[in-house]
Amino acid sequence: MLIIVSLMPAVAAAEKVDFNSQIQPILSENCYACHGPDEAKVKGELRLDDRDLAMKGGESGKAIVPGDAGKSPILERIQHSDPDELMPPPEKKERLKPEQVALIKRWIEEGAEWGKHWAFVAPVRPPLPSVKDSAWAKNPIDHFVLAKLEAQNLAPSPEADAATLLRRLSLDLTGLPPTPGELAAPFDFTRETDRLLASPRFGERWAREWLDAARYADSAGYEKDLPRYHHFYRDWVVDAMNANMPYDEFIIKQIAGDLLPGATQDDRIATGFLRNSMTNEEGGAKPEQFRIEGIIDRIDAIGKSVIGLTAQCAQCHTHKYDPLTQDEYFGMYAFLNKVEETSIPALSRQDRLTTDEILAKISAIDTSIREKSPDAEAAFAKWQEELLALPRTEWHALELYQLGDSGQKYWPLPDKSVINMGYAATRGGESFTSSLDIAEIRSARLEVMNDPYLPMNGPGRSSRGTG
């Protein structure tokens, strides 16, 4: 008699149910409308969005008994045959699927553990799983890949050839395929990895991921969608990636780089993260409306890219599934509401090098003059005193009370200067009316001044502060 024994690979033990990814979506979709964070709509005094409140239960007592699904009323109610007892109620027209009920039962049996929102769970390096073919694993990640394969009685695919590995590596790290010369050269994985990480293309490739989250664009994004000169911020992100800037420094500089002690031009450029919102340049646009929309967009961007929350829901009500109340949302709004929407002058890399060279030359000339004429500074101070002692012409600032008639908008300032912040006129003239109680006027002077509210501090109204 021949006996054939067949051995089937053991099915991997089911992993523990994860609250955040498996249970919370079910509760959020089916239960939170009546048992969620909106206190005004809570029914039966039962909250299922918070662990402590869920374990406390409602007016009918406990709903969940960790470790004992049979004694947990919630499990009975979600599959009850009586329409008056069934949850969600029949009028909701959606019942939990059998697999969802089974998942909740398994979760309760495992202890009904609640998980924090994933964004607030610190990553922990897990222990490496044991594998049979430990020689195959070349790094920690390989252990996890191989453990999954072995659990399914599968073997790894053969190792790719050098050209394929280099192509994958190059595309992953720089977004570019290797050159023919690189493919022809002897291949060493570690050496090629270091070379590609040191390439400027690495920062350009990986900056794209962050620039998308920061909603960067080279144009205004609205109506005419005109170009805007915002590439300094893009280059800052690329440089930060290539410099391997620590993450905390990377975020701090983008949120408040201008407030850092001794803030540099690069620190101020980094705050361009807050100015990536779409810009409305329509003639009839309401500045205050789009200023507020800009703040809302910043909260959304910070929530998604930095905090890990979808914040928009809390604009109208306490968030239904992310841990963000409406009060917290408008606390963040108040913080960002203090941000002044102004442009700052910025020098390109080449201009900065040129400026440094000029300043170095000025310093050298100054040092040379001081060495050749030690008394030059005292002589200059004496000359200033003599000059200031001479009779001075008295200038009077005119107070304008009819501010133009061409349709341009003017605002008088406390120092009697006048600022025009509308679109720059391409042609035409302007007239102003004033009165001055002076017997004799010998000359008139028109001063064009800078102002922080003008583009690039002015004095003009174009995007570059000229014209």
C-alpha positions as CSV (number, residue, x, y, z in Angstrom):
1,M,0.0,0.0,0.0
2,L,1.4,3.4,-1.0
3,I,0.5,6.3,1.2
4,I,1.0,9.8,-0.1
5,V,1.0,12.5,2.4
6,S,0.4,16.0,1.1
7,L,1.4,19.0,3.2
8,M,-0.3,22.3,2.6
9,P,1.6,25.4,3.7
10,A,0.2,26.7,6.9
11,V,-1.8,29.8,6.4
12,A,-0.1,32.7,8.1
13,A,-1.7,33.6,11.4
14,A,-4.1,36.5,10.9
15,E,-2.5,39.7,12.0
16,K,-4.1,41.6,14.9
17,V,-6.9,44.0,13.8
18,D,-5.7,47.5,13.5
19,F,-8.1,50.1,14.8
20,N,-7.0,53.1,12.7
21,S,-7.0,51.3,9.3
22,Q,-9.8,48.7,9.8
23,I,-12.2,49.7,12.6
24,Q,-12.3,53.4,12.6
25,P,-13.3,53.7,8.9
26,I,-16.3,51.5,9.7
27,L,-17.3,53.5,12.8
28,S,-16.8,56.8,11.0
29,E,-18.9,55.8,8.0
30,N,-21.7,54.1,9.8
31,C,-21.8,55.3,13.4
32,Y,-20.3,58.8,13.9
33,A,-23.4,60.6,12.5
34,C,-25.2,59.8,15.8
35,H,-22.3,58.7,18.1
36,G,-19.5,60.9,16.9
37,P,-17.7,64.1,17.9
38,D,-20.6,66.4,17.1
39,E,-22.0,66.8,20.6
40,A,-25.2,68.4,19.4
41,K,-26.1,65.3,17.4
42,V,-25.1,62.6,19.9
43,K,-27.9,60.1,20.6
44,G,-28.2,57.8,23.6
45,E,-25.3,59.6,25.2
46,L,-23.0,57.2,23.4
47,R,-19.8,58.4,21.8
48,L,-17.7,56.0,19.7
49,D,-15.1,58.5,18.5
50,D,-13.2,58.5,21.8
51,R,-11.9,55.4,23.6
52,D,-12.7,56.6,27.2
53,L,-16.2,57.7,26.2
54,A,-16.9,54.6,24.2
55,M,-15.8,52.4,27.2
56,K,-18.0,54.5,29.5
57,G,-21.0,53.7,27.4
58,G,-24.3,55.6,27.0
59,E,-27.6,55.8,28.7
60,S,-28.2,52.1,28.1
61,G,-25.0,51.1,29.8
62,K,-21.7,49.8,28.4
63,A,-21.6,49.1,24.6
64,I,-18.2,47.4,24.4
65,V,-16.7,44.8,26.8
66,P,-13.1,44.4,25.7
67,G,-12.2,40.7,25.3
68,D,-15.8,39.5,25.3
69,A,-17.8,40.1,22.1
70,G,-20.7,38.0,23.4
71,K,-21.3,40.6,26.2
72,S,-20.8,43.6,24.0
73,P,-24.2,45.1,23.1
74,I,-22.7,46.9,20.1
75,L,-22.2,43.6,18.4
76,E,-25.8,42.5,19.0
77,R,-27.2,45.9,17.8
78,I,-25.3,45.9,14.5
79,Q,-26.8,42.6,13.5
80,H,-30.2,42.7,15.3
81,S,-33.2,41.3,13.5
82,D,-35.6,43.8,15.2
83,P,-35.7,47.0,13.1
84,D,-36.3,49.0,16.3
85,E,-33.0,47.6,17.8
86,L,-30.9,47.5,14.6
87,M,-28.0,49.9,14.3
88,P,-27.5,51.8,12.1
89,P,-31.3,52.3,11.9
90,P,-33.1,51.0,8.9
91,E,-33.7,54.5,7.6
92,K,-30.0,54.8,7.0
93,K,-30.5,52.2,4.2
94,E,-27.0,50.8,4.7
95,R,-26.2,47.8,6.9
96,L,-22.8,46.6,7.9
97,K,-21.5,43.9,5.7
98,P,-20.9,40.4,7.3
99,E,-17.2,40.8,6.9
100,Q,-17.3,44.2,8.8
101,V,-19.3,42.6,11.6
102,A,-16.8,39.8,11.8
103,L,-14.0,42.3,11.9
104,I,-15.6,44.2,14.8
105,K,-16.2,41.0,16.7
106,R,-12.5,40.0,16.2
107,W,-11.4,43.4,17.3
108,I,-13.5,43.2,20.5
109,E,-12.2,39.7,21.3
110,E,-8.6,40.9,20.9
111,G,-9.3,43.5,23.6
112,A,-10.9,46.4,21.6
113,E,-7.6,48.3,21.6
114,W,-7.9,51.9,20.4
115,G,-5.2,53.5,18.4
116,K,-4.1,57.1,18.4
117,H,-4.4,59.0,15.1
118,W,-1.5,57.7,13.0
119,A,-0.1,61.2,12.7
120,F,0.5,61.3,16.5
121,V,2.0,57.8,16.8
122,A,5.8,58.0,16.9
123,P,7.4,55.5,14.5
124,V,9.1,52.6,16.2
125,R,11.7,50.4,14.7
126,P,10.3,46.9,14.8
127,P,12.5,43.8,15.5
128,L,13.6,42.0,12.4
129,P,11.5,38.9,11.7
130,S,13.3,35.6,11.6
131,V,13.8,34.1,8.2
132,K,15.1,30.7,6.9
133,D,17.5,32.1,4.3
134,S,19.2,34.8,6.3
135,A,22.0,35.0,3.7
136,W,19.6,36.4,1.1
137,A,18.8,39.4,3.2
138,K,21.2,42.2,2.5
139,N,19.5,44.9,4.6
140,P,16.8,45.1,7.3
141,I,14.0,45.7,4.7
142,D,14.9,42.4,3.0
143,H,14.1,40.5,6.2
144,F,10.5,41.8,6.1
145,V,10.2,41.0,2.4
146,L,11.6,37.5,2.8
147,A,9.5,36.8,5.8
148,K,6.3,37.5,3.8
149,L,7.5,35.4,0.9
150,E,8.4,32.5,3.2
151,A,5.1,32.7,5.0
152,Q,3.4,32.1,1.6
153,N,5.9,29.4,0.6
154,L,7.4,31.6,-2.1
155,A,11.0,32.1,-3.2
156,P,12.5,35.5,-4.1
157,S,12.9,36.3,-7.8
158,P,16.5,36.0,-9.2
159,E,18.6,39.1,-8.7
160,A,18.4,41.6,-11.5
161,D,21.5,42.3,-13.7
162,A,23.7,45.3,-13.2
163,A,22.1,47.4,-15.9
164,T,18.6,46.8,-14.5
165,L,19.7,47.6,-10.9
166,L,21.5,50.8,-12.0
167,R,18.5,51.9,-14.0
168,R,16.2,51.3,-11.0
169,L,18.6,53.1,-8.7
170,S,19.0,56.1,-11.0
171,L,15.3,56.6,-11.6
172,D,14.5,56.2,-7.9
173,L,17.1,58.7,-6.7
174,T,17.3,61.3,-9.5
175,G,14.3,60.6,-11.8
176,L,16.7,60.2,-14.7
177,P,18.0,57.1,-16.5
178,P,21.7,56.3,-16.4
179,T,23.8,57.4,-19.3
180,P,25.4,54.9,-21.7
181,G,28.8,55.6,-20.1
182,E,27.4,54.9,-16.6
183,L,25.9,51.6,-17.8
184,A,29.2,50.6,-19.4
185,A,31.2,51.2,-16.2
186,P,31.8,48.5,-13.6
187,F,28.8,48.3,-11.3
188,D,29.1,48.6,-7.5
189,F,25.7,49.1,-5.8
190,T,27.1,51.1,-2.8
191,R,29.3,53.3,-4.8
192,E,26.6,54.1,-7.3
193,T,24.1,54.9,-4.5
194,D,26.6,57.3,-2.9
195,R,27.2,58.9,-6.3
196,L,23.5,59.5,-7.1
197,L,22.8,60.8,-3.6
198,A,25.6,63.4,-4.1
199,S,24.2,64.5,-7.4
200,P,22.3,67.8,-7.6
201,R,19.6,65.9,-9.5
202,F,18.8,64.0,-6.3
203,G,17.5,67.2,-4.6
204,E,15.6,68.2,-7.8
205,R,13.9,64.8,-7.9
206,W,12.9,64.5,-4.3
207,A,12.0,68.2,-3.9
208,R,9.1,67.6,-6.2
209,E,7.3,65.5,-3.6
210,W,7.4,68.3,-1.0
211,L,6.7,71.0,-3.6
212,D,3.5,69.2,-4.5
213,A,2.5,69.1,-0.8
214,A,3.4,72.8,-0.5
215,R,1.2,73.5,-3.6
216,Y,4.1,75.2,-5.4
217,A,3.5,76.5,-8.9
218,D,5.3,78.9,-11.3
219,S,2.1,80.8,-12.0
220,A,-0.7,82.4,-10.0
221,G,-3.1,79.5,-10.6
222,Y,-6.2,81.7,-11.0
223,E,-8.0,83.6,-13.7
224,K,-5.2,84.9,-16.1
225,D,-2.8,82.4,-14.4
226,L,0.1,84.9,-14.9
227,P,3.7,83.8,-14.1
228,R,5.0,84.7,-10.7
229,Y,8.5,84.9,-9.5
230,H,8.5,82.3,-6.8
231,H,11.4,80.1,-8.0
232,F,13.6,81.2,-5.1
233,Y,11.5,79.1,-2.8
234,R,11.6,76.1,-5.2
235,D,15.4,76.4,-5.3
236,W,15.5,76.6,-1.5
237,V,13.7,73.3,-1.2
238,V,16.0,71.7,-3.7
239,D,19.1,72.9,-1.8
240,A,17.6,71.7,1.5
241,M,17.2,68.2,0.1
242,N,20.7,68.1,-1.3
243,A,22.1,69.4,2.0
244,N,20.2,66.7,3.9
245,M,18.7,69.4,6.2
246,P,17.2,67.9,9.4
247,Y,13.4,67.7,9.2
248,D,12.7,69.9,12.2
249,E,14.9,72.6,10.8
250,F,13.3,72.2,7.4
251,I,9.8,72.7,8.8
252,I,10.7,75.5,11.3
253,K,12.2,77.6,8.6
254,Q,9.2,77.3,6.3
255,I,6.7,78.2,9.0
256,A,8.7,80.9,10.8
257,G,12.1,81.4,9.2
258,D,11.7,85.2,9.2
259,L,11.3,85.1,13.0
260,L,14.5,83.2,13.7
261,P,17.3,85.2,15.4
262,G,19.6,86.7,12.8
263,A,17.3,85.4,10.0
264,T,19.2,85.2,6.7
265,Q,17.8,85.7,3.2
266,D,17.5,82.0,2.8
267,D,15.5,81.8,6.1
268,R,13.0,84.4,4.8
269,I,12.8,82.7,1.4
270,A,11.9,79.4,3.1
271,T,8.7,81.1,4.4
272,G,7.5,81.1,0.8
273,F,5.8,77.9,1.9
274,L,3.1,80.1,3.3
275,R,2.7,82.1,0.1
276,N,2.1,79.3,-2.4
277,S,-1.7,80.0,-2.4
278,M,-3.4,80.8,-5.7
279,T,-3.4,84.5,-6.4
280,N,-6.4,86.4,-7.8
281,E,-5.4,89.3,-9.9
282,E,-8.8,90.1,-11.4
283,G,-9.7,93.8,-11.6
284,G,-12.8,93.3,-9.4
285,A,-11.3,91.0,-6.9
286,K,-12.0,91.7,-3.2
287,P,-8.7,91.8,-1.4
288,E,-10.1,90.8,2.0
289,Q,-12.0,87.8,0.6
290,F,-8.9,86.4,-1.0
291,R,-6.7,87.2,2.0
292,I,-9.0,85.0,4.1
293,E,-9.0,82.3,1.4
294,G,-5.2,82.4,1.5
295,I,-5.3,81.8,5.3
296,I,-7.7,78.8,4.8
297,D,-5.4,77.4,2.2
298,R,-2.3,77.7,4.5
299,I,-4.1,75.8,7.3
300,D,-5.0,73.1,4.8
301,A,-1.4,72.9,3.5
302,I,0.1,72.8,7.1
303,G,-2.5,70.2,8.1
304,K,-1.8,67.8,5.3
305,S,1.9,68.3,4.8
306,V,3.1,68.9,8.4
307,I,0.6,67.7,11.0
308,G,-1.0,64.9,9.0
309,L,-4.6,66.0,9.4
310,T,-7.3,67.0,6.9
311,A,-8.2,70.3,8.5
312,Q,-10.9,71.6,6.2
313,C,-13.8,69.9,7.9
314,A,-13.1,71.7,11.1
315,Q,-13.8,75.0,9.3
316,C,-17.5,74.4,9.7
317,H,-17.7,71.9,12.6
318,T,-15.5,69.7,14.9
319,H,-13.8,67.1,12.7
320,K,-15.8,63.9,12.2
321,Y,-12.8,61.6,12.3
322,D,-9.5,63.5,12.7
323,P,-8.7,64.8,16.2
324,L,-9.3,68.5,15.5
325,T,-12.0,70.6,17.1
326,Q,-13.5,73.7,15.5
327,D,-11.9,75.8,18.3
328,E,-8.5,74.4,17.5
329,Y,-9.0,75.1,13.8
330,F,-9.7,78.8,14.4
331,G,-6.8,79.0,16.9
332,M,-4.6,78.1,14.0
333,Y,-6.5,80.5,11.9
334,A,-5.8,83.3,14.4
335,F,-2.1,82.5,14.4
336,L,-1.8,82.6,10.6
337,N,-4.1,85.7,10.4
338,K,-1.1,87.7,11.6
339,V,1.0,86.9,8.6
340,E,1.6,90.0,6.4
341,E,1.2,89.3,2.7
342,T,4.2,91.2,1.5
343,S,7.0,90.6,-1.0
344,I,10.7,90.7,0.0
345,P,13.6,91.5,-2.2
346,A,15.8,88.5,-2.9
347,L,19.2,88.2,-4.6
348,S,20.0,85.3,-6.9
349,R,23.1,83.1,-6.0
350,Q,25.2,85.0,-8.6
351,D,24.0,88.4,-7.3
352,R,24.8,87.3,-3.7
353,L,28.3,86.4,-4.8
354,T,28.7,89.7,-6.6
355,T,27.4,91.6,-3.5
356,D,29.8,89.8,-1.2
357,E,32.7,90.7,-3.6
358,I,31.6,94.3,-3.6
359,L,31.3,94.5,0.1
360,A,34.7,92.9,0.5
361,K,36.2,95.5,-1.8
362,I,34.4,98.3,0.2
363,S,35.8,96.9,3.4
364,A,39.3,96.8,2.0
365,I,39.1,100.4,0.7
366,D,37.8,101.6,4.1
367,T,40.6,99.8,5.9
368,S,43.1,101.3,3.5
369,I,41.8,104.9,4.0
370,R,41.9,104.5,7.8
371,E,45.4,103.3,7.7
372,K,46.6,106.1,5.4
373,S,44.6,108.9,7.1
374,P,44.0,108.1,10.8
375,D,42.4,111.5,11.4
376,A,40.0,111.1,8.4
377,E,37.0,110.1,10.6
378,A,37.5,113.1,12.9
379,A,37.8,115.4,10.0
380,F,34.6,114.0,8.4
381,A,32.7,114.5,11.7
382,K,33.9,118.1,11.9
383,W,32.8,118.8,8.3
384,Q,29.3,117.4,9.1
385,E,29.0,119.7,12.1
386,E,29.9,122.7,10.0
387,L,27.5,121.7,7.3
388,L,24.6,121.2,9.8
389,A,25.3,124.6,11.3
390,L,24.6,126.4,8.0
391,P,21.1,127.9,7.5
392,R,18.7,125.3,6.2
393,T,15.9,125.5,3.7
394,E,12.6,124.7,5.4
395,W,10.5,122.2,3.5
396,H,6.7,121.9,4.2
397,A,4.8,118.7,3.3
398,L,1.6,119.4,1.4
399,E,-1.6,117.9,2.8
400,L,-3.6,116.7,-0.2
401,Y,-7.3,116.7,0.0
402,Q,-8.3,115.9,-3.6
403,L,-6.5,112.7,-4.4
404,G,-6.5,112.5,-8.2
405,D,-9.4,112.1,-10.6
406,S,-8.2,109.4,-13.0
407,G,-9.8,106.4,-11.3
408,Q,-6.6,105.4,-9.4
409,K,-7.0,104.8,-5.7
410,Y,-4.9,106.8,-3.2
411,W,-4.6,106.5,0.6
412,P,-3.2,109.4,2.7
413,L,-0.8,108.3,5.5
414,P,-0.2,110.0,8.8
415,D,3.1,111.5,7.7
416,K,1.2,113.3,4.8
417,S,2.6,110.9,2.2
418,V,0.2,109.2,-0.2
419,I,0.3,105.6,-1.3
420,N,-1.2,104.1,-4.4
421,M,-1.7,100.3,-4.2
422,G,-3.9,99.5,-7.2
423,Y,-2.7,98.3,-10.6
424,A,0.1,100.4,-12.1
425,A,-1.3,102.7,-14.8
426,T,0.4,102.3,-18.2
427,R,-0.2,105.9,-19.3
428,G,-1.9,109.1,-18.3
429,G,-1.5,111.9,-15.8
430,E,-2.8,112.8,-12.4
431,S,-3.6,116.0,-10.5
432,F,-3.8,116.7,-6.8
433,T,-5.2,119.7,-4.9
434,S,-3.8,121.3,-1.7
435,S,-3.4,124.6,0.0
436,L,-0.4,126.1,1.9
437,D,-0.3,129.3,3.9
438,I,3.2,130.5,2.8
439,A,3.9,133.9,1.3
440,E,6.6,132.7,-1.0
441,I,7.3,129.3,-2.6
442,R,10.7,129.1,-4.2
443,S,10.7,125.4,-5.2
444,A,8.7,122.2,-5.1
445,R,10.0,118.7,-4.6
446,L,8.3,115.3,-5.4
447,E,9.7,112.4,-3.4
448,V,9.1,108.8,-4.6
449,M,9.3,106.6,-1.5
450,N,9.6,102.9,-0.6
451,D,6.9,101.2,1.5
452,P,6.7,97.7,2.9
453,Y,3.2,97.2,1.5
454,L,4.3,97.7,-2.1
455,P,5.7,94.9,-4.2
456,M,9.4,94.4,-3.3
457,N,9.0,97.4,-1.0
458,G,8.4,99.7,-4.0
459,P,8.6,102.4,-4.9
460,G,6.8,101.2,-8.0
461,R,3.7,98.9,-8.2
462,S,5.0,96.3,-10.7
463,S,5.8,92.8,-9.4
464,R,9.5,93.9,-9.2
465,G,8.7,97.1,-7.3
466,T,9.5,99.3,-10.4
467,G,7.4,101.4,-12.7
